[in-house]
Each structure stands twice: as structure tokens, then as C-alpha cells.
Amino acid sequence: MSNQSHSQFTMLSQIGSGSFGKCFLCKRVADGAQMVLKKVPISDESKNEARLHSLISHPNVVRTFESYLSQRSIYIVLEHMAGGNLHEHIKRNEAEEFKDEDILSITAQLTAALEHIHQLRIIHRDVKPRNVLLSEDWRTAKLCDFGIALKLADGQKAKGRFGEVGTINYMAPEILEGREYDFKCDIWSLGCIVYELVERKKAFPGCQELSVFHKICSGIIAYPPASSSKLIGLIKALLSASECVRPSASEVLTLLEDTARSLPLTVSF
């Protein structure tokens, strides 16, 4: 991580803020390229995020160009995805169904990203539509925000209390129950995203944490019997309550290929 000024960028606008810090759309002075500058307070978590970003290089993970220190903050320079995030895309289109082939394409891209980071023994721990960014034509999806990601040692599992990681509506039951967990928690979250793309509503809705907690840990999920989607079987596999039964990212890619073959169209991954 270099220690330098961010005078190499011209700030254009603030495009996001939250507990993580702030994000700015900026232009690189040297060549005019648009990028995103993420400003986060210096902490163990932000140092960890910058370190993990430096380890990851995959076409379906938002690219990190560099990170540096300036004025008691860490700045992470990221590629700009002009299509916004998947949450916004779902909200804009909630009145109409997404095509199965489009859902499969997004799912395959996210699964490829998860397979890559899991091979690096990194758990994202906050996979959700807001952390999926889209290209301007909405055909490319990329995973972002590794602010609470965790890198496991060989043979290690994670354990944390409810409320310490992730967003509850997308959180796996093993985390909520305070049990040991591993990469399969990201697969559960992926299942929640696929459900949301198919039904255009959350798999486990609600703002009251205890209510959502109960729904997830009790396996209470509505699969509309009239759904025309051929992806319900895939969703059920991803949302297997037992992490031992839940597929790995590599196994999900195989499931996606099988599902694609059942559709009256050609989907390439």
C-alpha cells in the first residue's frame, strides 16, 4: 500500500456512503479514465480489505488498481461499473420478470467469482444484490465490497456471533445459529440473490431481525407453485439448510450447466 496524495484524481461526485466510508466517482488526471475512489477510515478491517483486494484478480470481481494512505484514511481505487448495483436493477424492473437465461448468466458470473475467492480461501460474508455491480449494458456482473471478508488458514473454519457479519436477509443459518461456518455461507447468499431475481422480492423479507432470524433458521421460504421459472430446483439446492448438503461453488457451476441444458435456448458460461 503506497503512501501518497490523491491529487492524481479529479473528484466528480460522491456516489455512495455508509458505515464503510464514502465512494467517489473520479477521473484519473493522467488519462481521463473514470474510476471509483473508496475512502475508509484506517482500521484493521480496512487494512484487511485493501490486502484482500490485492490478492484477487478475476473478471467477475471489481478490479482494484491500487490502495494508498492519505489524511488518516485508506483510499482504494476501483474500476467504475456504469450499470449500478443489482439491487437497483431489480427495483427498476420489479414489475416484469427477468428471463431465465439472464438470471443464469448473472448467477454463473457470480459463482465464478466465488469459486475464485474460495480457492484463495477467502469468504466474502456479505454477498447481496447491493454488492453486485453491473456494466452499462447489464451483461457483466462483478462482486464488490470485501470490507468484512475473511481469509481462512488451511483447514480452518470461521465462527462469529449473529450481528458481527453480513446482512441478515442474506445470512446463512449456520452463522445465525453461532456455529462454525466456511465458504458455503456465500453459496446460501447466492441462493438468496437467485430467488430475488426470479421472484423480484427477498427470499427472507422483513426488517425485524428476530422475525428474519426465525424464517431463515426454520427454513420458512415460499416457492410460488405457479412460477414458470425452471430455476426453482437450483434455488432449493443453494438454500439447503445443511451446509454439508449445500453445493460448493464448483458444484454450482455444474448445476448451472445442467439447468442451462434444460432451457429452450443456448446459454454459454
N, C-alpha and C positions, 0 to 999 in steps of 0.2 A: 504494500500500500504506500503510494508516494505521498509526500507532504508538500503540497503546492497550492497555489491560488486557483480559483475557478474563473479567472479573468479570460481563460481561453474560450469561454462560452458567453453568448448573449442571451439573457433571460427573455423569453417571450410571454409566458403566462404561467400561473400556478394551475395545475390540473388535478391535484389531489392533496388531501391532508387527512390525518388521523392520528391514532396513538403511536403509529410507526414514525411519524415525522411529516415531511412535505415532499411533494413531487412537482417539478417544474419542467415545462416544455422549453427547450433552449435550442440555440443554433450554435454550432461549432464555428468559431471565428475563422479557422484555417480553411475550411472548405464549404461552409454554409449548411452542412448536414444537420438535420433535426434529430435531437436526442432527448432523452429524459434524464434529468438530474434529480436523484433521490437524496434528500437531506435528512439524516437521522442523528439524534444525539449520540455522543460517544458512550458506549456501554458494552458489556460483554456480549449482549445479544447482537448489537450492530456490527461489532468486530467479527462475530461468528458469521453473520450474513455475508459480509464482504469476503470472508475467507472461503465460504462455500461457493459463492458466485465464481470465484477464481478457479474452482475445481471443475465446474460444469461447462461443457460445450456440446450443445445439441440443437438441431434445427427447430425443435419444439419447446425450447426453453428460451425465454427472453435473453438476448445476448448482453453480457456485461463487457464494456470496453475497458474500464479502469475504475479504481476507487482511490480516494485521497482524503487527507485531513485538512480542514481549514476552519478557523474560528470555532474551535471546540465542537465541531460536527464532523461526521463522516459523510462524504459525498460519493454516491455510487452512480456511475454513468452507464445508462441502459439504452438499448435500442428503443425507438419510438414505434408503437403499433397504432396506426391511424384509425383502426376499426373500433377502438374502445374495448370494454371488457364484455365477457359473455353474459353477465348479469344484465347489463344494459340492453344487450341484443335480445335476450329473452323477453324483457319488459316491453321493448318496442314491437315485438311480434307475438305477444301473448294471445292475440285474437285469431291467429292462424297456426295450423300445425306445421312443424318442421318436417321436411322429407326424411324418411329413414336413412337414405344414403348420405344426407348431410350430417345427420346425427352420428352415423357410423364413422364418417370422415373425421369429425371433431374428436370422437372417442378414441379412434385409432391414434391420432396425433398426441393426445394427452397420455395415452397408455405408453406410447413410445418414449415420451419424456419421463414418465415414471419408471419404466424399465431401465432407462439410462441412469437416473439418480439412485435407484435401488441397487444397481450394480456397483455404484460408488459407496454403497451402504449409507445413503442419505435418505431420511424420512422427511417429507415436506411438512406434514402435520397441519396444513391449512389449505387443502385442495378444495376450492369452491369456485362458483362462477365469477366472482369478483377478481379472483387471482388467475383467470384465464384471459389473455389478451388476444385480439383478433387483428388480422391485416385489414387494409381498407376494403378489399373485396370480400372479406369474411371467410375466405377459403383456408387461411392458415391460422392455426390456434397455437398459442405458446403459454406455457406455465410461467408464472412470475411470483415474486414475493417470497423469499426464503428467510423471512425475519424470525420465524420460530422453528425453522428446520433443524434437524439433529443428525449428526453423523455418528453411527454406531461403530464400535470396535467389532472385530470378528467374533461371532458367537454371542454378542451382547444383545439384550433386549432393553427396551425403554420402559420406564414406569413413571407415571405422574398422576397427580390428583386432578379431578374434574375442575375445570376453570383455568388450568395452567396452560393449556394448549388448544389451538383450533377454534372453530366456530361451531357452537353446539348443534345446529341443524345438520351439520355435515360430519359430526364426530362419531367415530366407531364405538360400539357398545363396550369393547374391552377397555377403552380409555375412560369412558364414563364410569365404569364399574371399578376403576382403580387397579385393574390387572396389568400384567406385563403385556407389552404390545410391540409390534415391529412394522415392517413395510406394508403389511396387509391393511393397516388403518387407512392408508392412502387409497387403496382399492375400494374400500367402503365409501369413501368420499367421492370417488369417481362414479360409483353406482348412484349416489345421490344426484350428481350432475346429469347423468344419462336419464334418470327418472324425470328430472326437471325439464330436460329438453323434449322428452316425449309428451309429458302431461302439462308442461308450462306452469307448474306450481311445485313447491317444495315437497319432497318425499315425507319429510317430518316437519310440518309447518308449526308456527307458534312463536310467540315472544316470551312466554313464561318458561323459564329454564326447567323447572321441575316437570312441567307438562311434556316438554320435548324429551327430557331425560326418560320419562316413563314410556313414551311412544317408542323410542329407539331401543331401550333395554327390553321392552316387552314384544318387540317385533311387530308393532302395530303400523301397518302400511297398507294403503288402499291401492289395489290394482284394478282399475276400471274394467269390468268384464267386456264392455263394448269397444275397448281400444282396438284400433285396426293395426297398431304397430306390431311388427314381428320382433321387437327388441325386448319384450317383457321377460322372456326367458333369460336373456343376457343380464337384465337388471336384477333379477332374482339371484343369479349367481354372484354378482358383485355385492349384493346386500345380504349375503349369507351371514347369519348371526354368529356362527362359529368361524373364527379366523382360520381354523385348521382346514375348513371346507372351502373357504373363500379362495379364489384363484390368485396366483401371482400375476404380475404384470405380463410376463412372458406367456402365461397360460391365457390371459385375457386376449392377447393378440391372436392366438389360435382360435379362441371363441369368436372373435370378430370376423376372422376369415370364414369360419363355418356359417356365421349369420349372414355374411355378405352373399354367400353362395345360395342362400335360400330366398334372396330377393330377386325380383324380375328385372335386374339391371346389373351393371358392372360397376363395382366399387374397387378401386385399387388403393393399396396402402403403401 
